Amino acid sequence: MRQFGRWYAKCLKAHPLITKSITGSLLAVGSDLTCQTLEKRMSYHTFVGVFNKSNKPYTFERTVRFGLFNLLVFIPSLHFYMARLLPRILPVKGFPSLLRKLAFDQAVGASAFIVIFYVGMSAFEGKGVQAGAQNCKEKFWTTLKANWILWPAANLLNFGLVPIQYQVLFSNLVAFAWNIYLSYMQNSYQRRS
């Protein structure tokens, strides 16, 4: 495991964007496959909607799209945001600046990434930007509230303790669960009546 860690750190230093993108897309593929497995086995009501048990077969095109979207769009955007933008506009120099960075991330960053996700995934599915904008409009507030359950605590740890070069990796690991939720929201979410 230690040897793998050294190899990963070497790859991260030599090719940070490629390394982060590949790592994030592989985890996203795992998240989507996990989501589809849950969809096949479970049926329950959540605070965000209805999770209906499905007899649909696995949709590998969906998984490939989810992985490619993360590889080509989402993770590169996250890399720029976490490794370039945030350190420049909100460097952490103590607890008050950490809280300002977290507040900015939750007020601006989370909203931007939710829009990027819904509009981008809809475009990747061939539905177009207009359909993506409508999809985002319908699911934005529900997704943002769910985001506030997970990401403030995760990013408090991430921004406060994790070195910048590993922050996207940390986010990708936390995002394994988050991406299960996003896959569900994009593909199976039904608003409660």
C-alpha positions as a Markdown table, in Angstrom:
| # | Residue | x | y | z |
|---|---|---|---|---|
| 1 | Met | 0.0 | 0.0 | 0.0 |
| 2 | Arg | 2.9 | 2.3 | 0.8 |
| 3 | Gln | 4.4 | 1.7 | -2.6 |
| 4 | Phe | 1.1 | 2.5 | -4.2 |
| 5 | Gly | 1.0 | 5.8 | -2.2 |
| 6 | Arg | 4.4 | 6.7 | -3.5 |
| 7 | Trp | 3.5 | 5.9 | -7.1 |
| 8 | Tyr | 0.3 | 7.9 | -6.8 |
| 9 | Ala | 2.1 | 10.9 | -5.3 |
| 10 | Lys | 4.7 | 10.7 | -8.2 |
| 11 | Cys | 1.9 | 10.6 | -10.8 |
| 12 | Leu | 0.1 | 13.5 | -9.0 |
| 13 | Lys | 3.3 | 15.6 | -9.1 |
| 14 | Ala | 4.1 | 14.8 | -12.7 |
| 15 | His | 0.6 | 15.0 | -14.2 |
| 16 | Pro | -1.8 | 16.4 | -11.5 |
| 17 | Leu | -4.8 | 17.0 | -13.8 |
| 18 | Ile | -4.7 | 13.7 | -15.6 |
| 19 | Thr | -4.1 | 11.8 | -12.3 |
| 20 | Lys | -7.0 | 13.5 | -10.5 |
| 21 | Ser | -9.3 | 13.1 | -13.5 |
| 22 | Ile | -8.6 | 9.4 | -14.0 |
| 23 | Thr | -9.0 | 8.8 | -10.2 |
| 24 | Gly | -12.2 | 10.7 | -10.0 |
| 25 | Ser | -13.7 | 9.1 | -13.1 |
| 26 | Leu | -13.0 | 5.6 | -11.9 |
| 27 | Leu | -14.6 | 6.4 | -8.5 |
| 28 | Ala | -17.6 | 7.9 | -10.4 |
| 29 | Val | -18.0 | 4.7 | -12.4 |
| 30 | Gly | -18.0 | 2.8 | -9.2 |
| 31 | Ser | -20.6 | 5.2 | -7.7 |
| 32 | Asp | -22.9 | 4.8 | -10.7 |
| 33 | Leu | -22.7 | 1.0 | -10.7 |
| 34 | Thr | -23.4 | 1.1 | -6.9 |
| 35 | Cys | -26.4 | 3.4 | -7.5 |
| 36 | Gln | -27.8 | 1.1 | -10.2 |
| 37 | Thr | -27.4 | -1.9 | -7.8 |
| 38 | Leu | -29.3 | 0.0 | -5.1 |
| 39 | Glu | -32.0 | 0.9 | -7.6 |
| 40 | Lys | -32.5 | -2.8 | -8.4 |
| 41 | Arg | -32.6 | -3.9 | -4.8 |
| 42 | Met | -34.3 | -1.2 | -2.8 |
| 43 | Ser | -37.5 | 0.7 | -2.7 |
| 44 | Tyr | -38.0 | 3.4 | -0.1 |
| 45 | His | -39.0 | 7.0 | 0.5 |
| 46 | Thr | -36.3 | 9.6 | 1.4 |
| 47 | Phe | -36.5 | 13.2 | 2.3 |
| 48 | Val | -35.7 | 14.0 | -1.3 |
| 49 | Gly | -38.1 | 11.7 | -3.1 |
| 50 | Val | -39.0 | 8.2 | -3.9 |
| 51 | Phe | -36.4 | 5.5 | -4.5 |
| 52 | Asn | -38.3 | 2.8 | -6.5 |
| 53 | Lys | -37.1 | -0.7 | -6.9 |
| 54 | Ser | -36.4 | -1.3 | -10.6 |
| 55 | Asn | -36.3 | -4.3 | -12.8 |
| 56 | Lys | -34.3 | -2.3 | -15.4 |
| 57 | Pro | -31.1 | -3.9 | -16.6 |
| 58 | Tyr | -27.8 | -2.2 | -15.8 |
| 59 | Thr | -27.3 | 0.6 | -18.2 |
| 60 | Phe | -23.6 | 0.6 | -19.0 |
| 61 | Glu | -24.0 | 3.6 | -21.4 |
| 62 | Arg | -25.2 | 5.6 | -18.3 |
| 63 | Thr | -22.1 | 4.4 | -16.4 |
| 64 | Val | -19.8 | 5.3 | -19.3 |
| 65 | Arg | -21.4 | 8.7 | -19.6 |
| 66 | Phe | -21.1 | 9.4 | -15.9 |
| 67 | Gly | -17.4 | 8.3 | -15.9 |
| 68 | Leu | -16.6 | 10.4 | -19.1 |
| 69 | Phe | -18.4 | 13.4 | -17.7 |
| 70 | Asn | -16.3 | 13.3 | -14.6 |
| 71 | Leu | -13.1 | 12.6 | -16.6 |
| 72 | Leu | -13.5 | 15.4 | -19.1 |
| 73 | Val | -15.6 | 18.1 | -17.3 |
| 74 | Phe | -16.3 | 17.7 | -13.6 |
| 75 | Ile | -12.9 | 16.7 | -12.2 |
| 76 | Pro | -10.9 | 19.2 | -14.4 |
| 77 | Ser | -13.3 | 21.9 | -13.1 |
| 78 | Leu | -12.8 | 20.7 | -9.5 |
| 79 | His | -9.0 | 20.7 | -10.0 |
| 80 | Phe | -9.0 | 24.3 | -11.3 |
| 81 | Tyr | -11.4 | 25.4 | -8.4 |
| 82 | Met | -9.5 | 23.7 | -5.6 |
| 83 | Ala | -5.9 | 23.9 | -6.7 |
| 84 | Arg | -5.9 | 27.2 | -8.5 |
| 85 | Leu | -8.9 | 29.5 | -7.7 |
| 86 | Leu | -9.6 | 28.9 | -4.0 |
| 87 | Pro | -5.9 | 29.1 | -2.8 |
| 88 | Arg | -5.5 | 32.4 | -4.7 |
| 89 | Ile | -8.7 | 34.1 | -3.6 |
| 90 | Leu | -9.1 | 32.5 | -0.1 |
| 91 | Pro | -5.8 | 31.2 | 1.3 |
| 92 | Val | -6.2 | 29.5 | 4.7 |
| 93 | Lys | -4.2 | 31.3 | 7.3 |
| 94 | Gly | -6.0 | 30.3 | 10.5 |
| 95 | Phe | -9.5 | 29.3 | 11.5 |
| 96 | Pro | -11.4 | 32.5 | 10.5 |
| 97 | Ser | -10.0 | 32.3 | 7.0 |
| 98 | Leu | -10.9 | 28.6 | 6.9 |
| 99 | Leu | -14.5 | 29.4 | 7.8 |
| 100 | Arg | -14.6 | 32.2 | 5.1 |
| 101 | Lys | -13.3 | 29.7 | 2.5 |
| 102 | Leu | -15.9 | 27.1 | 3.6 |
| 103 | Ala | -18.7 | 29.7 | 3.4 |
| 104 | Phe | -17.6 | 30.7 | -0.1 |
| 105 | Asp | -17.4 | 27.1 | -1.1 |
| 106 | Gln | -20.9 | 26.4 | 0.1 |
| 107 | Ala | -22.5 | 29.6 | -1.1 |
| 108 | Val | -20.8 | 29.8 | -4.5 |
| 109 | Gly | -18.8 | 26.7 | -5.3 |
| 110 | Ala | -21.6 | 24.2 | -4.4 |
| 111 | Ser | -24.2 | 26.0 | -6.5 |
| 112 | Ala | -21.8 | 26.3 | -9.5 |
| 113 | Phe | -21.0 | 22.6 | -9.4 |
| 114 | Ile | -24.6 | 21.6 | -9.1 |
| 115 | Val | -25.4 | 23.6 | -12.2 |
| 116 | Ile | -22.3 | 22.2 | -14.0 |
| 117 | Phe | -23.5 | 18.7 | -13.1 |
| 118 | Tyr | -27.1 | 18.9 | -14.2 |
| 119 | Val | -26.6 | 20.9 | -17.4 |
| 120 | Gly | -23.4 | 19.0 | -18.3 |
| 121 | Met | -24.8 | 15.6 | -17.7 |
| 122 | Ser | -28.0 | 16.4 | -19.7 |
| 123 | Ala | -25.8 | 17.6 | -22.6 |
| 124 | Phe | -23.7 | 14.4 | -22.3 |
| 125 | Glu | -27.0 | 12.4 | -22.5 |
| 126 | Gly | -27.8 | 14.2 | -25.8 |
| 127 | Lys | -30.8 | 16.1 | -24.2 |
| 128 | Gly | -29.2 | 19.5 | -24.8 |
| 129 | Val | -28.5 | 22.5 | -22.6 |
| 130 | Gln | -32.1 | 23.7 | -22.4 |
| 131 | Ala | -33.2 | 20.4 | -21.0 |
| 132 | Gly | -30.2 | 20.5 | -18.7 |
| 133 | Ala | -31.2 | 23.9 | -17.4 |
| 134 | Gln | -34.8 | 22.7 | -16.8 |
| 135 | Asn | -33.4 | 19.6 | -15.1 |
| 136 | Cys | -31.2 | 21.8 | -12.9 |
| 137 | Lys | -34.1 | 24.1 | -12.1 |
| 138 | Glu | -36.2 | 21.1 | -10.9 |
| 139 | Lys | -33.5 | 19.5 | -8.8 |
| 140 | Phe | -31.3 | 22.3 | -7.7 |
| 141 | Trp | -32.7 | 23.2 | -4.3 |
| 142 | Thr | -33.1 | 19.5 | -3.3 |
| 143 | Thr | -29.5 | 18.8 | -4.3 |
| 144 | Leu | -28.2 | 21.9 | -2.5 |
| 145 | Lys | -29.9 | 20.9 | 0.7 |
| 146 | Ala | -28.4 | 17.4 | 0.4 |
| 147 | Asn | -25.0 | 19.0 | -0.3 |
| 148 | Trp | -25.2 | 20.9 | 3.0 |
| 149 | Ile | -25.6 | 17.6 | 4.9 |
| 150 | Leu | -22.3 | 16.2 | 3.6 |
| 151 | Trp | -19.9 | 18.8 | 2.2 |
| 152 | Pro | -19.5 | 21.4 | 4.9 |
| 153 | Ala | -18.0 | 18.9 | 7.3 |
| 154 | Ala | -16.0 | 17.1 | 4.6 |
| 155 | Asn | -14.6 | 20.4 | 3.3 |
| 156 | Leu | -13.8 | 21.7 | 6.7 |
| 157 | Leu | -11.5 | 18.7 | 7.1 |
| 158 | Asn | -10.3 | 19.0 | 3.5 |
| 159 | Phe | -9.4 | 22.7 | 3.5 |
| 160 | Gly | -8.1 | 22.6 | 7.1 |
| 161 | Leu | -6.0 | 19.4 | 7.1 |
| 162 | Val | -5.4 | 18.1 | 3.6 |
| 163 | Pro | -2.5 | 19.4 | 1.6 |
| 164 | Ile | -3.7 | 21.2 | -1.6 |
| 165 | Gln | -2.3 | 18.6 | -4.0 |
| 166 | Tyr | -4.4 | 15.9 | -2.3 |
| 167 | Gln | -7.6 | 17.9 | -1.8 |
| 168 | Val | -9.2 | 16.7 | -5.1 |
| 169 | Leu | -8.4 | 13.1 | -4.1 |
| 170 | Phe | -10.0 | 13.6 | -0.7 |
| 171 | Ser | -13.1 | 15.2 | -2.4 |
| 172 | Asn | -13.2 | 12.3 | -4.9 |
| 173 | Leu | -13.2 | 9.7 | -2.0 |
| 174 | Val | -16.0 | 11.5 | -0.2 |
| 175 | Ala | -17.7 | 12.0 | -3.5 |
| 176 | Phe | -18.0 | 8.2 | -4.0 |
| 177 | Ala | -21.2 | 8.4 | -1.8 |
| 178 | Trp | -22.1 | 11.9 | -3.2 |
| 179 | Asn | -21.9 | 10.5 | -6.8 |
| 180 | Ile | -24.3 | 7.7 | -5.9 |
| 181 | Tyr | -26.8 | 10.4 | -4.8 |
| 182 | Leu | -26.1 | 12.5 | -8.0 |
| 183 | Ser | -26.5 | 9.5 | -10.2 |
| 184 | Tyr | -29.8 | 8.7 | -8.5 |
| 185 | Met | -31.0 | 12.3 | -8.8 |
| 186 | Gln | -30.0 | 12.5 | -12.5 |
| 187 | Asn | -31.5 | 9.1 | -13.5 |
| 188 | Ser | -34.2 | 7.9 | -11.1 |
| 189 | Tyr | -35.4 | 10.8 | -8.9 |
| 190 | Gln | -39.2 | 11.3 | -8.6 |
| 191 | Arg | -40.5 | 14.2 | -6.8 |
| 192 | Arg | -42.9 | 13.4 | -4.0 |
| 193 | Ser | -46.5 | 14.0 | -4.8 |
